[in-house]
Amino acid sequence: MIRGARLLALASSLLLAAGLTAPVDAAAPRPPRFHPQVSFPTRTVTDAAGTTLLADRHGRALQLHGANLGKTGDLTERGIANLAAAGLTLLRLPIQWEHLEPTQGSYDAAYVQQVKDALRWAHEYGVLVLVDWHQDVYGPAFPGFDGAPAWTTRTDGHVFQPATGNWAQNYTDPAVMAAFRHLFRDPDLQQAQVDAWTYLARQLRGSPALLGYDLFNEPLAAGEDLAGMYRRLIAGIRSVDQRSWLWVEPNVLVSEGLPTDLPGFRDPRRGPARIGYAPHAYSSAVEGGGDWDTTSDFVEKFEAAVTAYPRAHRLPVIVGEWGPITAGPEHPGNVELVQRQVASFPRFATGWTVWYACTSPDGGGYCIFADDKGTLDEGRSAAWRPYPVALSGTVVSETATPRRYRLVFRTRPGQAGSQVVVPSGFGRRLMVTVRSGHRRPKGVVARVAAPSRTGARTVTVTGAPARSATWTLTISAR
């Protein structure tokens, strides 16, 4: 843990019509932090295709790109600093009920403090946090897995037999299936889960970095079992927290193209609803570490499976987990999978968090960092393209290559300026232009921030037209 770590920042913003930024001297004493202007979403807006997007208090549409970190006790200030320095703006923080309430009725204050520390660090570095109620194969009563405490586990006398193939096959074990069935249906366990969530929400409410709560990770359930759980948890959390966004996940089989059977949910908070949808996007064909078949229609099927429900209920979407185990020269199919997924997500989602913010020199083990300095893995470089974290307008088109990003958008008159984050993998020197037709819009200024310690920066476009207009923002790496 490195307290007081400081990132490079908006120290020497340069005025650009079509200019360059130069790297800031990394040896300068106590440089100011790189700090994207991501703010808590207070509302939603709808794009031209009917997709609901998170929006800030100015009505700017938000796109949040981030990663998961914290499942295995590996969350540190340095880790959050690395996310921010890379140009990521969202942390999905997996927590486990087993750690929150190891003994029935007794909550672990030290564990809660760890979550509070993460929220404090995230606020310092300009990152929003989605707290995820995480489980893998129910919980630690089944050796090697995590989630719900052992004291909640009811197996109806079945003895767990670990699967010898894909780990996900453990979900079909009779003991595991019984444990889930009792959690969803037994009144005392239902209430225990609501009580635990309500306790946690009471402890965390009001944190400026807290985006909200992902209510249950990868549920292998459907129908009233799943919908009833979400209704109970929404009511419990709303009894103590009216501010945060609450995110429901579909049955985990949505990744296989199975549309959800979830109903709509009523949000009892005062004011507009703050409920979102958080599917995961894993191709089972590469979950064993193989290379993706580029003739597969997985991306298209997934997009079709997850789009109808949130549009019908006007819910913003965050893809909570996605990404192959590894990508690079030895897995070119996975490189293309990343390319096609990040091109797909903006068509239906307001953001994503890739799995996982760990470190591996060859990009294996889902790791997005190549070293402990926060250098992003090159095999997933398609994910490290620029993105409009706060946009005063509506996207018309968005294209990206390894060295060039082009955003065409329809402006909203009188709104605050837009901001684009350029992640550290894109390039250390930039040329930026803003055009309306063939001309630079009058009074419009594009400012490029000094880079973070790993090369990320922001491009801020200020100046609002008197009437709506179509602008083209181009960012090129040099």
N, C-alpha and C positions, 0 to 999 in steps of 0.2 A: 504494500500500500504506500503510495507516494502522495502525501498531503501537500497542498500548495503547488502542485504541478501547474505550470502555466503554458499555454499554447500561444503560438503566434497569432496575430489578429489584425483588426482593422486599423493598424497603425498608420500606414501611409497610403490611403486610398488614392488611386490615380484617376483623374478625369479622362474618359476615353470617348472619342467619337469612333476612332478605329486605331487603337493604340496598343501598347504592350505593358505588361507588368514585369518587374524584375524581382527575383527572389530577395527576401529580407535576410540580413546577416543573422544566421542562427546563433552566433556567439554573443549577440547584443545582450546586455544585462536586463533581466526581467522584462522581456517584451510583452506587450499587451496580447490578450487572447484573441484567437480566431473565434468568432461568435456569430453563427447564422441567426437571423432574426426570426426564429420559429417561435410562435406563441400559441397559447392554449386555444383550441377551437371552441368558439361559443355558439356556432351555428353551422348550417350546411348551405351549399349552393348546388345547382344542377347544371351539368354541362350540356352541350348540344346533343349528345347521344342519349341523354336521360340518366346519366350516372350521377349519383349523389356523392358530393365531395365535402370533406370537412372544410370549414372556413373560419378565419379569425374575426375579430370584432369589426374589422374594416370591410368584411365581406370578401376578402381575398381567398381564393381557392388554395388549399394546402395539398402538397404532395410530400409525404414523409418517407424517407428511405432509412432503413436501420438494420439492426441485427439482434439476435438473441444472445444473452450473456447472463450467467449467474446460477445456472441449474446445479452445478456441482461445487458450490462454495468458492468459485473462482472470481467473484465480483470484487473489484478493487477500484479505487479512484483512478489509477493508471489505466485500467481497462476502459472506463467511461471516457477518460481523456483521449484515448486512442480512437474511440468511435467518433468523437467530435472532430478530432484533428483530421480524420479521413474524409470528413464531409458528410457523415451520417447524422441524422437528426432524431432518430427514434430508437429507444432501447426496449425490447420486450424482455421482461425480467421474470423467468420461471421461478416460482416458489413452490414449496411442498407443504401440504397440510400436516404431514408427519413431523415437520420441524416447528410449525406454528403451534400445534397442540399435541405434543408427544404423549402426554397423559390426559385422559379425558377430563375436560373441565379446567385444565391448567395450561395457560398460554405462556409461551416462552418470550419474555420481554427482550432478551438479548437478540433473538432472531428478528423480532419486529424492529429493533434498533438497526440491524443490518440493512433492512429494507429502507428505513428512514435515511440512513447514511447514503444509500444509493440515490435516493430522490434528491438529497441535498447536493451531492456531487453533480448529478444530471442537471440540476438548475444552474449550477455554477458554470457548466460547460455548454449550456444552451441545447440540451437534449430533453425530449419528452419521454416519459416512461409509461409503458403498458404492463401492468402487473398481471402475470399469467398464473392461474391456479393449475399447476402442472401435475401430470401423472403419466407414468409409463407402466402399463400392465398392472394397474390398480395401485400397488403400494409395496412396501418392504416386507409384508408378510409372505410375498412371493420373492425368493432370493434373487438379488440382482436388479430389482426394480424399485421404483419410488412413487410417492404420491400420498395416498390416504394412510393414516396411521394404522398400525397393526390392530389396535383395539376396535377399529371399525370393521374388520374383516370377518365375514361370515361365509363359510364355504359349504354348508350343508353336508359336511362330512367328507367331501371330496378331497383327495390328496393331490396337490399340484405336481404335475409332471412336466418339467421344462421341455420346450420344443427344441429339436435338434437342428431345424432349418432356420428360416428367417425368423428373427426375434418376434415379429408381429404375430406369428402363429400362436404365441402364448396367450393371446386374447381369447382363443377358442377353447382353452383348457376349461373343463367343467368347474373347477374350483374358482378360477378367475371370473367366469361368467356368473357364478352364484354371488360372488362378492359384489359385482356391479349391480346385479338385480336387487340385492338387499339395500345397497346404498340408495338406489333410486326409489325404492318402494317402502322401506321400513320407516315408520313415522319418527322413531327416536333418532335414526341416522340422518333422516332428512333435516330434523331440527338441529342436530349437532353441526351439520354442514352450514346451515344458515347462520347459526350462532357464531361459528368461526369466521365466516366471511364478514359478518356484521361487526365483530370485534376488530378485525383487521381494518376495515373501512373507517371505523371510528378513529383508529390510531393514525391513519394516513391522510385523512380528509384535509383538504385545504393546501396540500403541498403544491407549490406553483409548477413543479415539473410533472405532476401526476396527470397523464392523459386519462387513465381509467383502468378498468379491470376486464381481463379476458376470463370469463366465468368458469370455464372448464376445458382443459386441454384434450383434444382428440377423443371426444366421446364416441365409444362404440355402442351407441344407443340411438333410438329413434322414437317417433310417436310421442305418446303422453309421458313416457318415462323421461325423455329429454326435455320436452316442452315444460312439463311440470316442475322439473328441477330449476330451469331458468326462471320461471315465474316466481318461485319461492326466493331465489337468490336476488332477483331484481327488487322484490319487495323488502327483503332484509337490508340490503345495502342502501336503498333509498330512504330507509328510516333514519339513517345517520349521515348520508352523503347525497346532497342534491346536485353537486357540481360535476362529478366525474362521468365519463362515458363508459357504458357497459356494453361488452362485446360478447355475442353468442357465436359459438362454433357449430357447424353442422356435423352430422355423422362423419367420421374420418374417411369413410368410403367415397366422399365427394371427390377425392383425388382420382378415383377410378371412373369418374364421369357419372356418378349416381346423384341426381338432383336431390336436394333436401326436402323433407316433408315437414319442416318447422312451420308453425303458424306465425303470424305477426304477434308482436308483444307490446303491451301497453306500458308506457313509462309513467309511473306515478309522480315524478318530480313536478315541481311548479315550473311552468314554461314549456317550450318545445322539447320533444323527446330527445334524449341523448343515448341512443342504442345503435350499435353497429354490428357488422357481420365479419367474422374473422376465419375464413377457411384456410386450409393448408394446401400446398401445391407440390406434392411429391410424386414423381413417377416411380411406381413400384419396380419398373424394369431396371432401374439403376440403383435401387436401395441396397443391393448386395455388393456394390462397388464396381459394377460393370459400366460399359460405355453405352450411351443412348443411341438408339436406332433413329437416324435423322429422317427416315420415311414415316415415323410414327406420327399419328394425329393426336397425341396426348395433349398438347397445348391447346389445340382447338376444342377438343372435347371438354377439357377442364373449364375453359372460358365459357363455353355454352352451359355447363352444369351449374356454374356459380353466379351467372348474371341475372337470371329471371327473378330469383327470390329477393335480392336486395333492391332491385328496381321496382318490384311490385310494392314493397313496403318502405321505399325511399330511405334505405339504410346506406351509410358509407361503408366501404369495404377496406379492411386491411388484411393482406395476406400474411398471416402470422408466422408461418414457417414455409420454407422452400429451399431448394438448392441441392445439387448432387454431392455425393461424398467427396469427389475430387473432379477437377477439370484442368486440362492442359494438353500439351502435345501428345501425351499417351492416351488421352481420352478426348479426342476432337469432337465426338458426338455430344459429350457433356458441355463442351464450350459452346456448341450451337444451341443446346438446350437452354443454357443461361441467356444467350442472345434472344431466343424466341420468347422466353418467359418475360424478360424485362420489357420487351416490345409489346407483349400482351397486357401486362398488368395495368398500364394507364387507361386502357379501354374500359375497365370496370372497377378499378380500385383507387383509393385515395392514398395508398402507400403500401409498404411491405417491410418485413423484417426477415432477413436471410438467416438460416441456421448454419454457422454459429461463429461467434467472435473469439475463436481460439486461434492459436498460432501453430503453423506447420510450414517448414521451408519448402515443401513440395505441394502445398495446398490440399493435402489429404485430411481425412477425418472431419470433413465439412468445414475446415478452418478457412476463414477469409483473410487472415493476416499471415504474411510470410515471415515476420520476425516480431520480437517484443517491442520494437519501436513503432509498430502500427503501420508497416508497409503493406498495402493491399495486395492480395494474391492476383497475379497476372492472368491466371487461367479463367478467372471470373471477371475479366476486365469489362465485359459488356455491362455489368451491373454498376460500374463506377463511372457512368456517363453523367453529364450535368442534368439537373432536374429543377423545375420551378417550385421551390419550397413554399412560396407565397406569390400568387399571381392575381394581379388586378385585371381580370378579363377571362375570356373563355378560349381554350386551346382550339385552334383550327387544325394544326398538324404539328407533329414533333418527330424529327428524324435525328439519328445519331450514328456516327461512324467513330472509329478509334481516335480521330483527330479533329472532328468537326461536329458541332451540335447546332441544330437549327430549330427554332421555336416560332411558329406563326400563331398569333393570338389576336382576338378581337378585344380591344380595350374597353374598360368601363369608365366613363367620364367621372372625374372628381375623386377617384379612389386613391388610396395610398400607393406608393411605388411598389413595383414587383421585385422579387429577389430570386435569383437562380443560384443554387449551390453547385460548384464545380469540384467533384471529389478529387482526392490526391492522385488517383491513377490516370487522370486525363492529360495532364501536361503542366509544366511549371511556368511556361510563358504563354500568354494568351493575346489574341486579337479579338476585339468585340465590336460589332456594328449593330445599330438599330436603324431600320428603314421602314418608311411607310411608302409603298410603291418603290420609286427609285430615289427617294429623298430621305434625308434624316429628319424626323419630326421636329418641328420648331420647339425649342425650350426643353427638349428631352436630353437627359444626361445619363450615361452609363458609367458607373464607378466600379472598379475592380479592387477588392480588398487585398492587402498584403497576404501572402500565403501562410497557412498554418505550418507547423514544424515538419509536416509530411507533404505539404504542397497543395492542400485544399484551399479554396478561397470562395468568396461570394461575388456575384455580379449583381449590383443593385441599379435598377432603372427607375429614374424619377422624372416627374413631369407628366401631367395628365392632360389629355386633349379635351377641348370643349365639347366635343361630340365623339361618339364611338368611331373607332378607326381600326384598320388591320395593320398590325406591326409585325415585322420580322426581326427577331433577335438571332444573331449568328455569333457563336463562340468557336474560335479556331485555336488549336494548339500549335505553337510554333517551336 
